[in-house]
Amino acid sequence: DRSIDRSIGRQGGGLRPAQDMELHRADQALAALDIARTDGADGTDADRSTVARDVLWLCFSGKTGSMRVQDFISSTSIQVNYEELARIMSSCVQDAWEDNNANFVLRKLISHGDPVALQLIANAMQGRAARCARSLTGCRILIDLIEEDRQGVDLAQIKDELLAHSRSLIIDFSGHHVIKVMLEYASDQVVVRGITFWLMECLGFLARQRHAAQVIEKVLEKAAAWFPIGKYVIELSLAAQALDLSKHESGHHLIRHVLLYSTDFTMGDLMQSEEDEGQARRAYFDWSGIEAVCRQAGLETLPTHETLPSDIAIQLLTTREAVSSLRAAAGKGRKYRQEIVEILEKMGKIAPQQQQQQQQQQQQ
C-alpha cells in the first residue's frame, strides 16, 4: 500500500496524480472495486494496485474527482465494497485528512460505511489521533467517528490517546471541538473524570481561554450525571474568582452559568449519598481556598461546605466594593460585567442603579 503512495508522488503537501492519468480510468477503478478483493481469487495484486492507484488519484485530483467518489459511496443502486475502499484510504489516511478534497471522501465513508470499514480507518488513525485533532480538516474526521458511535467499532485506543493529550487539545482551535464531542458522547465517567481533574489543576487560567472555557461548560453539563463532585468543585473554584472572571469574555459566560445553573445539591447531600467519600469531598472544599477569598472580600458570614457555589458567587459579587467595580468597569470588559449586573438585578440580589441612586439621595 505504501508503494502505491510513493508511485503517485507528493507535490504541495498532498498526493498528486501522474500527468497522463485519464479521468475515465479512475471512474473504471471505482467500478472495479467490487472485484478487487471480494473473494481473494479475483484480481491479481497488480490489478488491486492499479485500482487503488486510480481511486486515490480520483480522491486527491480535485473537487470533481472527490465528488465522484463520494457519490459512489452513497449510491443506492450498486453494492459498494466499503471494506476495500477503506483499505485504500487507510494507506494514506494522514494525507487524506489534510487534503481539502480527500477528507470529504473519508467523512462520507465514515457516514455510509459498514463497521469493518470504520474499524480499518480507526486503526489507521491510532497513534495519530492527537495530530489529527489539531488539524482543521482532520478534527472533523475524528468527530464523525465519535458521533457515529457505530456498534462493533472499537475507538478505545483513539479516545485514550486524545485523553492523554487533552491538556493541549483543550486550548487548541480545532482540538477543543474533539474534546467537547468526546464529552458529549461519553458512555462512562472515565472521560469526564479525566478531563475534570485536568481542569481543576489550572482552572483560573483555562477559564480565561475561549476554547478551554467551552470545554469547561461542557464538563459542567456532563459531570452532573457522571461526576457530580467534579461539577461542584469546578463551580466552587469559579465562584471564588467570580469578580475577576466577570470582566473576561470567556470567564463571564462561566460565571453566568454558576449564577443561573449551579448545582442544586449540597455537599452534605453528596456525603450522605456516598458516605465513604465524604472526607475527600470536604477536602475539596478546603482545597478551593474559598474561605480565605471570602475573608479577603470582607464577608461577615463565611461559607461552609453546605453553601452552594451560586450563593458564594452572589455573596462575592454583591459586596459594595464588588458592585461598584462591576458598574464602573470601562473598556472591553464593560459589557461583560454589565451582563452580570443585569443578572444580579433580575435575581433581586442588587437594586437597579437608578433605584440605588434615589435611595442614596433620600438618605442624604
Residue frames relative to the residue before (quaternion, step in Angstrom):
aa qw qx qy qz dx dy dz
D 1.0000 0.0000 0.0000 0.0000 0.00 0.00 0.00
R 0.6717 0.4883 -0.3170 0.4582 3.59 0.92 -0.82
S 0.5963 0.5554 -0.3719 0.4445 3.60 1.12 -0.58
I 0.5842 0.5631 -0.3686 0.4537 3.56 1.15 -0.58
D 0.6484 0.5247 -0.3177 0.4510 3.56 0.95 -0.93
R 0.6851 0.4929 -0.2917 0.4501 3.58 0.87 -0.96
S 0.6513 0.5283 -0.3293 0.4339 3.57 1.01 -0.75
I 0.6348 0.5024 -0.3358 0.4814 3.57 1.11 -0.57
G 0.3236 -0.7788 0.4749 0.2513 3.59 1.06 -0.77
R 0.3465 -0.7250 0.5624 0.1952 3.52 -1.31 0.39
Q 0.0845 0.7564 -0.6463 0.0555 3.53 -1.07 0.84
G 0.8524 0.0881 -0.0761 0.5098 3.57 -0.83 0.99
G 0.7143 -0.4760 0.2643 0.4397 3.60 1.05 0.65
G 0.7740 0.2681 -0.1869 0.5423 3.65 1.15 -0.11
L 0.6159 -0.5329 0.4096 0.4110 3.59 -1.22 0.23
R 0.0451 -0.8011 0.5968 0.0019 3.57 -0.98 0.86
P 0.5036 -0.6890 0.4282 0.2973 3.63 -0.97 0.76
A 0.5827 -0.5042 0.4811 0.4182 3.52 -1.34 0.16
Q 0.6028 -0.6215 0.3620 0.3454 3.55 -1.02 0.82
D 0.7286 0.4497 -0.2601 0.4464 3.60 1.01 -0.69
M 0.4121 0.7087 -0.4794 0.3134 3.62 1.26 0.18
E 0.2477 -0.7840 0.5530 0.1345 3.59 -0.78 0.95
L 0.5860 -0.6276 0.3940 0.3279 3.54 -1.03 0.83
H 0.6541 0.5243 -0.3397 0.4265 3.62 0.97 -0.77
R 0.5821 0.5668 -0.3826 0.4399 3.61 1.14 -0.48
A 0.6513 0.5046 -0.3140 0.4718 3.56 1.01 -0.79
D 0.6221 0.5278 -0.3403 0.4675 3.58 1.05 -0.72
Q 0.6452 0.5112 -0.3137 0.4733 3.56 1.02 -0.80
A 0.6070 0.5637 -0.3509 0.4366 3.58 1.10 -0.67
L 0.6180 0.5318 -0.3483 0.4625 3.59 1.03 -0.70
A 0.6630 0.4986 -0.3028 0.4693 3.55 0.93 -0.89
A 0.6701 0.5128 -0.2917 0.4505 3.59 1.12 -0.69
L 0.4580 0.7055 -0.4506 0.2991 3.60 1.20 -0.22
D 0.6546 0.5436 -0.3218 0.4152 3.57 1.00 -0.75
I 0.7434 0.3436 -0.2330 0.5243 3.61 1.17 -0.36
A 0.4750 0.7156 -0.4223 0.2896 3.59 1.25 -0.05
R 0.8219 -0.0445 0.0629 0.5644 3.58 0.91 -0.78
T 0.2633 0.8134 -0.4899 0.1705 3.59 1.05 0.63
D 0.8379 0.0506 -0.0192 0.5432 3.59 0.74 -0.90
G 0.5854 -0.6171 0.3650 0.3785 3.60 1.21 0.22
A 0.6942 0.4653 -0.2875 0.4679 3.60 1.12 -0.47
D 0.6780 0.4879 -0.2840 0.4707 3.54 1.19 -0.59
G 0.8306 0.2191 -0.1562 0.4875 3.55 -0.92 0.85
T 0.3427 -0.7272 0.5589 0.2034 3.56 -0.94 0.88
D 0.6847 -0.4456 0.3574 0.4526 3.55 -1.32 0.10
A 0.6292 0.5362 -0.3359 0.4515 3.56 1.05 -0.77
D 0.6286 0.5310 -0.3318 0.4613 3.59 1.03 -0.80
R 0.6783 0.4877 -0.2946 0.4639 3.56 0.87 -0.95
S 0.6258 0.5356 -0.3377 0.4555 3.59 1.06 -0.74
T 0.6531 0.5111 -0.3107 0.4644 3.57 1.00 -0.83
V 0.6392 0.5197 -0.3206 0.4676 3.57 0.97 -0.87
A 0.6656 0.5072 -0.3078 0.4528 3.57 0.88 -0.95
R 0.6445 0.5298 -0.3174 0.4508 3.55 0.96 -0.91
D 0.6993 0.4755 -0.2792 0.4549 3.58 0.84 -0.94
V 0.6393 0.5135 -0.3311 0.4669 3.60 1.02 -0.73
L 0.6478 0.5052 -0.3206 0.4714 3.58 0.97 -0.81
W 0.6107 0.5458 -0.3567 0.4493 3.56 1.00 -0.75
L 0.6629 0.5124 -0.3011 0.4554 3.56 0.95 -0.91
C 0.6559 0.5288 -0.3099 0.4406 3.59 0.97 -0.87
F 0.7838 0.3538 -0.1586 0.4851 3.57 0.95 -0.95
S 0.5231 0.6936 -0.3953 0.2985 3.59 1.23 -0.24
G 0.7333 -0.3418 0.2454 0.5341 3.59 1.12 -0.46
K 0.7597 -0.3883 0.2622 0.4510 3.55 -1.32 -0.03
T 0.6519 0.5293 -0.3241 0.4357 3.59 0.92 -0.87
G 0.6814 0.4822 -0.2893 0.4685 3.58 0.87 -0.93
S 0.6397 0.5262 -0.3224 0.4582 3.56 0.98 -0.86
M 0.6590 0.5081 -0.3115 0.4589 3.58 0.95 -0.85
R 0.6128 0.5476 -0.3566 0.4443 3.61 1.05 -0.68
V 0.6705 0.4778 -0.3054 0.4784 3.57 0.94 -0.87
Q 0.6376 0.5289 -0.3335 0.4500 3.59 0.98 -0.79
D 0.6493 0.5046 -0.3152 0.4737 3.58 0.98 -0.83
F 0.6182 0.5444 -0.3341 0.4581 3.56 1.07 -0.76
I 0.6659 0.5175 -0.2986 0.4467 3.60 0.94 -0.95
S 0.7615 0.3813 -0.2038 0.4829 3.57 0.92 -0.90
S 0.4012 0.7391 -0.4631 0.2800 3.59 1.27 0.06
T 0.2612 -0.7627 0.5734 0.1459 3.56 -1.05 0.80
S 0.6163 0.5840 -0.3397 0.4046 3.59 1.25 -0.19
I 0.7578 0.2580 -0.1724 0.5740 3.61 1.25 -0.25
Q 0.4615 -0.6476 0.5268 0.3001 3.54 -1.29 0.37
V 0.2310 -0.8151 0.5214 0.1022 3.54 -0.25 1.31
N 0.3465 -0.7162 0.5697 0.2061 3.55 -1.00 0.88
Y 0.1688 -0.8392 0.5109 0.0791 3.57 0.32 1.30
E 0.6346 0.5552 -0.3420 0.4149 3.57 0.96 -0.83
E 0.6750 0.4888 -0.3009 0.4636 3.58 0.88 -0.91
L 0.6579 0.5042 -0.3116 0.4647 3.56 0.95 -0.85
A 0.6342 0.5231 -0.3255 0.4671 3.60 1.07 -0.75
R 0.6178 0.5336 -0.3467 0.4620 3.60 1.04 -0.72
I 0.6524 0.5138 -0.3168 0.4583 3.57 0.96 -0.88
M 0.7043 0.4593 -0.2748 0.4663 3.59 0.81 -0.97
S 0.6264 0.5519 -0.3398 0.4330 3.61 1.05 -0.67
S 0.5950 0.5922 -0.3666 0.4011 3.59 1.14 -0.53
C 0.7880 0.1423 -0.0877 0.5925 3.59 1.22 -0.34
V 0.0929 0.8699 -0.4820 0.0470 3.54 1.07 0.81
Q 0.6567 0.5071 -0.3346 0.4469 3.61 0.96 -0.74
D 0.6304 0.5105 -0.3321 0.4813 3.58 0.97 -0.80
A 0.6536 0.5353 -0.3136 0.4334 3.58 1.02 -0.84
W 0.7121 0.4411 -0.2961 0.4591 3.61 0.81 -0.89
E 0.6685 0.4908 -0.3087 0.4657 3.61 1.17 -0.43
D 0.6315 0.5408 -0.3355 0.4429 3.59 1.20 -0.39
N 0.5125 -0.6923 0.4241 0.2795 3.57 -0.89 0.97
N 0.7224 0.3991 -0.2454 0.5085 3.58 1.20 -0.36
A 0.6947 0.4889 -0.2848 0.4441 3.58 0.85 -0.96
N 0.5985 0.5781 -0.3871 0.3971 3.62 1.04 -0.57
F 0.6153 0.5347 -0.3549 0.4577 3.58 1.14 -0.51
V 0.5899 0.5501 -0.3627 0.4667 3.59 1.17 -0.53
L 0.6367 0.5198 -0.3208 0.4707 3.56 0.98 -0.84
R 0.6715 0.5021 -0.3023 0.4534 3.57 0.89 -0.92
K 0.6516 0.5025 -0.3160 0.4723 3.58 0.99 -0.80
L 0.6369 0.5232 -0.3204 0.4668 3.58 1.04 -0.75
I 0.6400 0.5179 -0.3199 0.4688 3.59 1.05 -0.74
S 0.7111 0.4646 -0.2675 0.4548 3.59 0.92 -0.86
H 0.7840 0.3192 -0.1671 0.5055 3.62 1.09 -0.62
G 0.5846 0.6308 -0.3667 0.3548 3.59 1.17 -0.46
D 0.5305 -0.6050 0.4818 0.3469 3.55 -1.30 0.26
P 0.7208 -0.4559 0.2893 0.4346 3.62 -1.22 0.27
V 0.6128 0.5480 -0.3593 0.4416 3.61 1.03 -0.69
A 0.6644 0.4992 -0.3024 0.4668 3.58 0.93 -0.89
L 0.6608 0.5054 -0.3085 0.4612 3.59 0.95 -0.86
Q 0.6447 0.5202 -0.3272 0.4547 3.57 1.03 -0.75
L 0.6142 0.5417 -0.3430 0.4600 3.59 1.05 -0.70
I 0.6625 0.4863 -0.3041 0.4819 3.58 0.97 -0.84
A 0.6482 0.5186 -0.3173 0.4585 3.58 0.95 -0.88
N 0.6488 0.5169 -0.3207 0.4571 3.59 0.95 -0.83
A 0.6562 0.5158 -0.3129 0.4533 3.58 1.01 -0.79
M 0.6980 0.4714 -0.2705 0.4663 3.59 1.14 -0.55
Q 0.4633 0.6741 -0.4555 0.3513 3.60 1.23 -0.12
G 0.7752 0.2655 -0.2364 0.5221 3.55 -0.85 1.00
R 0.7363 0.3416 -0.2088 0.5455 3.58 1.29 -0.18
A 0.3945 0.7714 -0.4466 0.2236 3.58 1.29 -0.09
A 0.6624 0.5037 -0.3195 0.4532 3.60 0.90 -0.88
R 0.6465 0.5078 -0.3177 0.4725 3.58 1.00 -0.81
C 0.6447 0.5211 -0.3107 0.4651 3.54 1.02 -0.83
A 0.6446 0.5431 -0.3199 0.4327 3.59 1.00 -0.85
R 0.6851 0.4767 -0.2828 0.4725 3.59 1.12 -0.63
S 0.5797 0.5789 -0.3717 0.4366 3.58 1.27 -0.12
L 0.5364 -0.6506 0.4366 0.3137 3.56 -0.92 0.92
T 0.7327 0.3605 -0.2197 0.5338 3.59 1.03 -0.77
G 0.6496 0.5516 -0.3222 0.4123 3.59 1.02 -0.74
C 0.5960 0.5868 -0.3801 0.3950 3.59 1.02 -0.68
R 0.6269 0.5412 -0.3435 0.4428 3.59 1.09 -0.64
I 0.5867 0.5606 -0.3732 0.4498 3.60 1.11 -0.59
L 0.6775 0.4805 -0.2874 0.4769 3.58 0.87 -0.95
I 0.6405 0.5269 -0.3297 0.4511 3.57 0.93 -0.86
D 0.6494 0.5138 -0.3160 0.4631 3.58 0.97 -0.83
L 0.6426 0.5228 -0.3257 0.4558 3.59 0.96 -0.85
I 0.6911 0.4764 -0.2799 0.4659 3.58 0.90 -0.94
E 0.6785 0.4976 -0.2967 0.4516 3.57 0.94 -0.87
E 0.5946 0.5638 -0.3692 0.4385 3.59 1.07 -0.65
D 0.0094 -0.8489 0.5277 0.0279 3.56 1.05 -0.87
R 0.1551 0.8464 -0.4924 0.1310 3.54 1.05 0.89
Q 0.4867 -0.6587 0.4898 0.2988 3.56 -0.91 0.90
G 0.7732 0.3102 -0.2570 0.4898 3.55 -0.90 0.97
V 0.6436 0.4688 -0.3263 0.5094 3.59 1.29 0.00
D 0.2238 -0.7996 0.5502 0.0883 3.57 -0.60 1.19
L 0.0399 -0.8137 0.5794 -0.0246 3.57 -0.53 1.22
A 0.2975 0.8073 -0.4778 0.1776 3.58 1.28 0.19
Q 0.6903 0.4808 -0.2983 0.4510 3.61 0.83 -0.92
I 0.6305 0.5203 -0.3344 0.4690 3.57 1.03 -0.74
K 0.6739 0.4904 -0.2986 0.4650 3.59 0.90 -0.89
D 0.6238 0.5306 -0.3392 0.4629 3.58 1.04 -0.74
E 0.6553 0.5076 -0.3109 0.4650 3.57 0.98 -0.83
L 0.6561 0.5007 -0.3104 0.4716 3.58 0.96 -0.84
L 0.6465 0.5163 -0.3177 0.4632 3.57 0.99 -0.80
A 0.6440 0.5290 -0.3149 0.4542 3.58 1.03 -0.79
H 0.7437 0.3518 -0.1983 0.5327 3.60 1.16 -0.60
S 0.3363 0.7899 -0.4726 0.1989 3.58 1.24 0.19
R 0.5677 0.6128 -0.3950 0.3824 3.61 1.07 -0.58
S 0.7368 0.3750 -0.2283 0.5141 3.56 0.94 -0.83
L 0.6372 0.5480 -0.3385 0.4233 3.60 1.05 -0.67
I 0.5778 0.6167 -0.3716 0.3843 3.58 1.09 -0.69
I 0.7673 0.3373 -0.1805 0.5147 3.60 0.99 -0.79
D 0.5210 0.6428 -0.4083 0.3856 3.59 1.27 0.15
F 0.6040 -0.5995 0.3883 0.3535 3.57 -1.03 0.84
S 0.7665 0.3175 -0.1733 0.5307 3.59 0.89 -0.93
G 0.6559 0.5725 -0.3132 0.3794 3.57 0.92 -0.95
H 0.6376 0.5480 -0.3563 0.4077 3.60 0.96 -0.71
H 0.5819 0.5639 -0.3789 0.4471 3.60 1.16 -0.48
V 0.6457 0.5186 -0.3170 0.4621 3.59 1.01 -0.82
I 0.6490 0.5079 -0.3203 0.4672 3.60 0.96 -0.84
K 0.6366 0.5266 -0.3325 0.4550 3.60 0.97 -0.77
V 0.6663 0.4841 -0.3072 0.4768 3.59 0.97 -0.82
M 0.5975 0.5480 -0.3589 0.4625 3.61 1.05 -0.67
L 0.6642 0.4914 -0.2966 0.4790 3.57 0.98 -0.85
E 0.6495 0.5403 -0.3178 0.4303 3.56 0.94 -0.90
Y 0.7829 0.3100 -0.1504 0.5180 3.58 0.97 -0.87
A 0.3071 0.7648 -0.5110 0.2443 3.60 1.21 0.40
S 0.2098 -0.7979 0.5573 0.0936 3.58 -0.83 1.03
D 0.7618 0.1627 -0.1466 0.6096 3.57 1.27 0.09
Q 0.6560 -0.5619 0.3527 0.3598 3.56 -1.30 0.10
V 0.4367 0.7248 -0.4579 0.2726 3.61 1.21 -0.18
V 0.6954 0.4641 -0.2791 0.4723 3.59 0.79 -1.02
V 0.6740 0.5028 -0.3026 0.4487 3.59 0.85 -0.96
R 0.6730 0.4922 -0.3026 0.4618 3.59 0.88 -0.88
G 0.6573 0.5337 -0.3169 0.4275 3.57 0.91 -0.94
I 0.7030 0.4441 -0.2703 0.4853 3.57 0.87 -0.93
T 0.6223 0.5499 -0.3450 0.4375 3.61 1.02 -0.75
F 0.6635 0.5008 -0.3157 0.4575 3.60 0.87 -0.87
W 0.6378 0.5092 -0.3348 0.4709 3.59 1.03 -0.72
L 0.6416 0.5271 -0.3279 0.4505 3.59 0.95 -0.82
M 0.6433 0.5522 -0.3212 0.4221 3.57 0.99 -0.83
E 0.6079 0.5929 -0.3519 0.3938 3.59 1.12 -0.57
C 0.8130 0.0252 0.0151 0.5816 3.60 1.02 -0.71
L 0.0579 0.8584 -0.5063 0.0593 3.54 0.92 0.96
G 0.6321 0.5621 -0.3424 0.4089 3.58 0.93 -0.86
F 0.6715 0.4796 -0.2870 0.4865 3.57 1.01 -0.84
L 0.7032 0.4862 -0.2760 0.4392 3.58 0.82 -1.01
A 0.6176 0.5668 -0.3513 0.4169 3.60 1.05 -0.69
R 0.6783 0.4718 -0.2827 0.4872 3.59 1.23 -0.40
Q 0.6114 0.5293 -0.3435 0.4775 3.58 1.32 -0.06
R 0.5208 -0.6910 0.3980 0.3049 3.57 -0.67 1.09
H 0.7083 0.4559 -0.2758 0.4630 3.58 0.79 -1.00
A 0.6653 0.5042 -0.3019 0.4604 3.58 0.92 -0.90
A 0.6215 0.5528 -0.3469 0.4334 3.61 1.02 -0.75
Q 0.6263 0.5258 -0.3384 0.4656 3.59 1.07 -0.68
V 0.6324 0.5104 -0.3260 0.4830 3.57 1.07 -0.73
I 0.6252 0.5381 -0.3404 0.4514 3.61 0.98 -0.80
E 0.6446 0.5171 -0.3239 0.4607 3.59 0.94 -0.84
K 0.6639 0.4940 -0.3071 0.4700 3.58 0.97 -0.83
V 0.6171 0.5315 -0.3428 0.4681 3.60 1.05 -0.72
L 0.6478 0.5162 -0.3219 0.4585 3.60 0.92 -0.86
E 0.6507 0.5156 -0.3109 0.4627 3.57 1.07 -0.72
K 0.7534 0.4063 -0.2194 0.4682 3.59 0.82 -0.98
A 0.6287 0.5706 -0.3428 0.4021 3.59 1.07 -0.70
A 0.5061 0.6523 -0.4285 0.3671 3.60 1.17 -0.39
A 0.7446 0.3701 -0.2113 0.5138 3.58 1.07 -0.73
W 0.7843 0.3821 -0.1784 0.4551 3.57 0.90 -0.96
F 0.8183 0.0437 0.0350 0.5721 3.59 1.00 -0.72
P 0.0983 -0.8660 0.4866 0.0597 3.62 0.61 1.13
I 0.6423 0.5180 -0.3493 0.4440 3.60 0.97 -0.71
G 0.6111 0.5445 -0.3469 0.4581 3.57 1.12 -0.66
K 0.6207 0.5282 -0.3267 0.4785 3.57 1.05 -0.78
Y 0.6488 0.5213 -0.3179 0.4542 3.58 0.92 -0.90
V 0.6932 0.4876 -0.2926 0.4429 3.58 0.79 -1.00
I 0.6451 0.5063 -0.3310 0.4670 3.62 0.95 -0.79
E 0.6583 0.4957 -0.3121 0.4729 3.59 0.92 -0.87
L 0.6351 0.5311 -0.3280 0.4550 3.57 1.01 -0.79
S 0.6710 0.4925 -0.2934 0.4702 3.59 0.95 -0.88
L 0.6369 0.5134 -0.3241 0.4751 3.57 1.06 -0.72
A 0.6352 0.5368 -0.3237 0.4513 3.57 1.00 -0.84
A 0.6353 0.5421 -0.3314 0.4390 3.59 1.03 -0.77
Q 0.7523 0.3320 -0.1874 0.5373 3.62 1.17 -0.55
A 0.2259 0.8445 -0.4709 0.1182 3.56 1.28 0.32
L 0.6938 0.4871 -0.2991 0.4380 3.60 0.78 -0.97
D 0.6895 0.4761 -0.2858 0.4650 3.58 0.91 -0.88
L 0.6885 0.4884 -0.2901 0.4508 3.59 0.90 -0.90
S 0.5885 0.6175 -0.3695 0.3686 3.60 1.11 -0.59
K 0.6738 0.4855 -0.3066 0.4650 3.63 1.16 -0.31
H 0.6287 0.5185 -0.3356 0.4725 3.59 1.29 -0.03
E 0.5896 -0.5964 0.4089 0.3598 3.58 -1.04 0.74
S 0.7284 0.4054 -0.2386 0.4982 3.58 0.85 -0.96
G 0.6718 0.5320 -0.3018 0.4179 3.55 0.90 -0.94
H 0.6689 0.5136 -0.3324 0.4223 3.59 0.90 -0.78
H 0.5722 0.5602 -0.3851 0.4588 3.60 1.18 -0.45
L 0.6643 0.4987 -0.3009 0.4684 3.57 1.00 -0.81
I 0.6397 0.4994 -0.3303 0.4819 3.59 1.00 -0.75
R 0.6048 0.5446 -0.3462 0.4666 3.56 1.05 -0.71
H 0.6346 0.5254 -0.3187 0.4686 3.56 1.02 -0.83
V 0.6570 0.5092 -0.3156 0.4577 3.59 0.90 -0.90
L 0.6801 0.5009 -0.2953 0.4464 3.60 0.91 -0.88
L 0.7951 0.3501 -0.1579 0.4694 3.56 0.89 -0.94
Y 0.8217 0.2161 -0.0778 0.5217 3.58 1.01 -0.76
S 0.2449 0.8025 -0.5152 0.1749 3.57 1.13 0.52
T 0.6793 -0.5009 0.3538 0.4031 3.53 -1.24 0.50
D 0.3080 -0.7834 0.5181 0.1517 3.56 -0.94 0.87
F 0.6232 0.4703 -0.3826 0.4940 3.56 1.15 0.58
T 0.4123 -0.7064 0.5206 0.2448 3.56 -1.16 0.56
M 0.6597 -0.4929 0.3821 0.4194 3.52 -1.27 0.28
G 0.6121 0.5574 -0.3468 0.4409 3.55 1.07 -0.68
D 0.6252 0.5323 -0.3314 0.4647 3.59 1.04 -0.78
L 0.6480 0.5182 -0.3174 0.4592 3.56 0.98 -0.82
M 0.6566 0.5155 -0.3159 0.4510 3.54 0.95 -0.87
Q 0.6596 0.5025 -0.3156 0.4613 3.58 1.01 -0.76
S 0.6824 0.4860 -0.2954 0.4591 3.58 1.02 -0.75
E 0.7818 0.0971 -0.0499 0.6139 3.57 1.12 -0.65
E 0.1350 -0.8615 0.4850 0.0660 3.53 0.52 1.22
D 0.6299 0.5648 -0.3421 0.4090 3.57 1.05 -0.71
E 0.7221 0.3948 -0.2485 0.5108 3.62 1.20 -0.40
G 0.3242 0.7932 -0.4698 0.2121 3.56 1.26 0.19
Q 0.6684 0.5023 -0.3117 0.4513 3.58 0.86 -0.89
A 0.6407 0.5207 -0.3318 0.4563 3.57 0.98 -0.78
R 0.6612 0.5058 -0.3118 0.4579 3.57 0.96 -0.81
R 0.6317 0.5051 -0.3365 0.4823 3.57 1.00 -0.71
A 0.6173 0.5464 -0.3362 0.4554 3.56 1.10 -0.72
Y 0.6164 0.5377 -0.3448 0.4606 3.60 1.05 -0.71
F 0.6347 0.5248 -0.3327 0.4595 3.58 0.99 -0.79
D 0.6707 0.4787 -0.2950 0.4838 3.57 0.93 -0.88
W 0.6299 0.5593 -0.3265 0.4288 3.58 1.04 -0.81
S 0.6284 0.5737 -0.3398 0.4008 3.59 1.02 -0.73
G 0.3186 -0.7764 0.4900 0.2357 3.61 1.18 -0.48
I 0.2905 0.8040 -0.4812 0.1941 3.56 1.21 0.42
E 0.6128 0.5593 -0.3624 0.4247 3.60 1.04 -0.67
A 0.6546 0.5070 -0.3157 0.4634 3.59 0.93 -0.83
V 0.6300 0.5321 -0.3288 0.4603 3.58 1.03 -0.78
C 0.6811 0.4875 -0.2878 0.4643 3.57 0.93 -0.89
R 0.6132 0.5299 -0.3485 0.4710 3.60 1.05 -0.66
Q 0.6660 0.5085 -0.2978 0.4574 3.55 0.93 -0.93
A 0.6709 0.4905 -0.2866 0.4765 3.57 1.12 -0.69
G 0.4979 -0.6961 0.3985 0.3298 3.58 1.29 -0.12
L 0.3211 0.7525 -0.5168 0.2519 3.59 1.13 0.50
E 0.4322 -0.7105 0.4938 0.2540 3.57 -0.89 0.92
T 0.7636 0.2587 -0.1385 0.5752 3.55 1.05 -0.83
L 0.2660 -0.7853 0.5413 0.1398 3.56 -0.56 1.14
P 0.5061 -0.6543 0.4638 0.3172 3.61 -1.05 0.70
T 0.2467 -0.7245 0.6192 0.1754 3.53 -1.29 0.36
H 0.6987 -0.4450 0.3327 0.4506 3.57 -1.27 -0.06
E 0.6078 0.5430 -0.3522 0.4600 3.60 1.27 -0.14
T 0.5836 0.6074 -0.3678 0.3939 3.60 1.22 -0.31
L 0.4371 -0.7032 0.4969 0.2598 3.55 -0.86 0.96
P 0.5978 -0.5778 0.4117 0.3734 3.62 -1.07 0.63
S 0.6307 0.5352 -0.3432 0.4450 3.60 0.99 -0.75
D 0.6498 0.5080 -0.3220 0.4648 3.60 0.98 -0.78
I 0.6350 0.5185 -0.3299 0.4681 3.58 1.02 -0.78
A 0.6538 0.5104 -0.3149 0.4614 3.59 0.91 -0.89
I 0.6472 0.5180 -0.3184 0.4598 3.58 0.96 -0.83
Q 0.6452 0.5192 -0.3234 0.4578 3.59 0.94 -0.86
L 0.6977 0.4717 -0.2762 0.4631 3.60 0.92 -0.88
L 0.7137 0.4599 -0.2562 0.4620 3.58 1.08 -0.66
T 0.7235 0.4446 -0.2432 0.4688 3.59 1.21 -0.35
T 0.3840 0.6690 -0.5332 0.3476 3.60 1.14 0.41
R 0.6583 -0.5254 0.3518 0.4085 3.57 -1.17 0.51
E 0.6659 0.5030 -0.3035 0.4599 3.58 0.93 -0.87
A 0.6619 0.5130 -0.3110 0.4495 3.57 0.97 -0.87
V 0.6571 0.5050 -0.3154 0.4623 3.60 0.91 -0.89
S 0.6401 0.5171 -0.3227 0.4677 3.58 0.98 -0.83
S 0.6594 0.5101 -0.3034 0.4615 3.57 0.98 -0.85
L 0.6517 0.5193 -0.3150 0.4543 3.57 0.97 -0.84
R 0.7308 0.4369 -0.2400 0.4664 3.57 0.89 -0.93
A 0.7009 0.4610 -0.2709 0.4720 3.56 1.14 -0.54
A 0.3962 0.7411 -0.4681 0.2731 3.57 1.27 -0.02
A 0.1217 -0.7859 0.6047 0.0426 3.55 -1.05 0.83
G 0.7250 0.4405 -0.3064 0.4319 3.53 -1.29 0.20
K 0.8271 -0.2540 0.1770 0.4692 3.52 -1.27 -0.47
G 0.6851 0.5114 -0.2924 0.4286 3.58 1.03 -0.73
R 0.4634 0.7154 -0.4353 0.2897 3.58 1.24 -0.23
K 0.7015 0.4760 -0.2938 0.4416 3.60 0.77 -0.98
Y 0.6308 0.5284 -0.3458 0.4508 3.59 1.08 -0.62
R 0.6810 0.4651 -0.2888 0.4863 3.59 0.92 -0.87
Q 0.6058 0.5570 -0.3596 0.4399 3.57 1.08 -0.65
E 0.6275 0.5293 -0.3367 0.4612 3.57 1.05 -0.72
I 0.6342 0.5084 -0.3301 0.4799 3.60 1.02 -0.74
V 0.6241 0.5335 -0.3360 0.4614 3.59 1.00 -0.80
E 0.6617 0.5086 -0.3094 0.4557 3.59 0.91 -0.89
I 0.6288 0.5214 -0.3381 0.4674 3.60 1.02 -0.74
L 0.6679 0.4954 -0.3006 0.4672 3.58 0.90 -0.90
E 0.6375 0.5169 -0.3295 0.4666 3.60 1.04 -0.71
K 0.6654 0.4970 -0.3045 0.4663 3.60 0.93 -0.85
M 0.6606 0.4887 -0.2971 0.4862 3.56 1.13 -0.65
G 0.4575 -0.7005 0.4350 0.3329 3.58 1.26 -0.23
K 0.4463 0.7100 -0.4429 0.3171 3.57 1.21 0.37
I 0.7673 0.0926 -0.0893 0.6283 3.59 1.22 -0.45
A 0.5033 -0.6484 0.4793 0.3106 3.56 -1.15 0.62
P 0.5793 -0.5622 0.4436 0.3893 3.60 -1.11 0.58
Q 0.6408 -0.5815 0.3385 0.3696 3.56 -1.06 0.74
Q 0.6483 0.5125 -0.3326 0.4544 3.61 0.93 -0.80
Q 0.6573 0.5014 -0.3070 0.4715 3.55 0.96 -0.88
Q 0.6474 0.5179 -0.3191 0.4592 3.57 0.98 -0.80
Q 0.6475 0.5115 -0.3167 0.4677 3.59 1.00 -0.78
Q 0.6392 0.5200 -0.3267 0.4629 3.58 1.01 -0.78
Q 0.6442 0.5181 -0.3205 0.4624 3.57 1.00 -0.81
Q 0.6525 0.5074 -0.3179 0.4644 3.57 1.00 -0.77
Q 0.6442 0.5156 -0.3233 0.4632 3.60 1.04 -0.76
Q 0.6440 0.5184 -0.3219 0.4615 3.56 1.03 -0.79
Q 0.6414 0.5223 -0.3201 0.4618 3.57 1.02 -0.77
Q 0.6577 0.4998 -0.3069 0.4727 3.57 1.06 -0.77
